[in-house]
């Protein structure tokens, strides 16, 4: 027998789907409710898991996959990345590869040489490695449980190759930002973000984090690459554009990846 289960969300929500307290919008005396079935939620999760298994087919022959390792060639160097299937943050996603390719092929437009660069949601570290090999002073950040594999990948691929040794730091979006990364002590020329927008509950915190590092007048440039998967991606993009002057640098229809350049609105 098919099990019927649903999740009901009141319309009084923020743009990311979270309900706002005190917002009891009613029609005909009753709260208007949007219903999302459990099947839809599970389908989103299955989509991400399936992409994790099959993403290599999209990019062949750009890299090969074997035994939890992926190999790339960027910035004149072979790069070997160790992955883990235990967490999304320990996998390489299409937008990270797309942004690596863009940075390598557009160095006159985006010159990272001797620039201070912060990556949020660095995951396996591929993007930070490429930025480091292109001459940047890089700080790669992610959740604490991701940092061990991230540090390993950064060291094995940049030691003796990069102009500056990349740094690693824990960063939970929206948490203790002013304590751990006080402004203006921590200033970056570029902030990199790849595939950080997907079906999770931290989109507000992500936007808060981007605003913290890319403040009005800071001259910090954000480079954001994203694969469109869910309606939440589009909602986040609209909220993002309300805070940042945004330019679409390139779009890859086959991979459904867009790369944006943005600066904070004054």
Secondary structure in CASP SS format (residue, H / E / C, confidence):
PFRMAT SS
TARGET T0000
AUTHOR 0000-0000-0000
METHOD secondary structure of the structure
MODEL  1
X C 1.00
X C 1.00
X C 1.00
X C 1.00
X C 1.00
X E 1.00
X E 1.00
X E 1.00
X E 1.00
X E 1.00
X C 1.00
X C 1.00
X E 1.00
X C 1.00
X C 1.00
X C 1.00
X C 1.00
X C 1.00
X E 1.00
X C 1.00
X C 1.00
X C 1.00
X C 1.00
X C 1.00
X C 1.00
X E 1.00
X E 1.00
X C 1.00
X C 1.00
X E 1.00
X E 1.00
X C 1.00
X E 1.00
X E 1.00
X E 1.00
X E 1.00
X E 1.00
X H 1.00
X H 1.00
X H 1.00
X H 1.00
X H 1.00
X H 1.00
X H 1.00
X H 1.00
X H 1.00
X H 1.00
X H 1.00
X H 1.00
X H 1.00
X H 1.00
X H 1.00
X H 1.00
X H 1.00
X C 1.00
X H 1.00
X H 1.00
X H 1.00
X H 1.00
X C 1.00
X C 1.00
X C 1.00
X C 1.00
X E 1.00
X E 1.00
X E 1.00
X C 1.00
X C 1.00
X E 1.00
X E 1.00
X E 1.00
X E 1.00
X E 1.00
X E 1.00
X C 1.00
X C 1.00
X E 1.00
X E 1.00
X E 1.00
X E 1.00
X E 1.00
X E 1.00
X C 1.00
X C 1.00
X C 1.00
X C 1.00
X C 1.00
X H 1.00
X H 1.00
X H 1.00
X C 1.00
X C 1.00
X C 1.00
X H 1.00
X H 1.00
X H 1.00
X H 1.00
X H 1.00
X H 1.00
X H 1.00
X H 1.00
X H 1.00
X H 1.00
X H 1.00
X H 1.00
X C 1.00
X C 1.00
X C 1.00
X C 1.00
X C 1.00
X C 1.00
X C 1.00
X C 1.00
X C 1.00
X C 1.00
X E 1.00
X E 1.00
X E 1.00
X E 1.00
X E 1.00
X C 1.00
X C 1.00
X C 1.00
X C 1.00
X C 1.00
X H 1.00
X H 1.00
X H 1.00
X H 1.00
X H 1.00
X H 1.00
X H 1.00
X H 1.00
X C 1.00
X C 1.00
X C 1.00
X E 1.00
X E 1.00
X E 1.00
X E 1.00
X E 1.00
X E 1.00
X C 1.00
X H 1.00
X H 1.00
X H 1.00
X H 1.00
X H 1.00
X H 1.00
X H 1.00
X H 1.00
X H 1.00
X H 1.00
X H 1.00
X H 1.00
X H 1.00
X H 1.00
X H 1.00
X C 1.00
X C 1.00
X C 1.00
X C 1.00
X C 1.00
X C 1.00
X C 1.00
X C 1.00
X E 1.00
X E 1.00
X E 1.00
X E 1.00
X C 1.00
X C 1.00
X C 1.00
X C 1.00
X C 1.00
X C 1.00
X H 1.00
X H 1.00
X H 1.00
X H 1.00
X C 1.00
X C 1.00
X C 1.00
X C 1.00
X C 1.00
X C 1.00
X C 1.00
X C 1.00
X C 1.00
X E 1.00
X E 1.00
X E 1.00
X E 1.00
X E 1.00
X C 1.00
X C 1.00
X C 1.00
X C 1.00
X C 1.00
X C 1.00
X C 1.00
X C 1.00
X H 1.00
X H 1.00
X H 1.00
X H 1.00
X H 1.00
X H 1.00
X H 1.00
X H 1.00
X H 1.00
X H 1.00
X H 1.00
X C 1.00
X C 1.00
X C 1.00
X C 1.00
X C 1.00
X C 1.00
X C 1.00
X E 1.00
X E 1.00
X E 1.00
X E 1.00
X E 1.00
X E 1.00
X E 1.00
X C 1.00
X C 1.00
X C 1.00
X H 1.00
X H 1.00
X H 1.00
X H 1.00
X H 1.00
X H 1.00
X H 1.00
X H 1.00
X H 1.00
X H 1.00
X H 1.00
X H 1.00
X H 1.00
X E 1.00
X E 1.00
X E 1.00
X E 1.00
X E 1.00
X E 1.00
X E 1.00
X E 1.00
X E 1.00
X C 1.00
X C 1.00
X C 1.00
X C 1.00
X E 1.00
X E 1.00
X E 1.00
X E 1.00
X E 1.00
X E 1.00
X E 1.00
X E 1.00
X C 1.00
X C 1.00
END
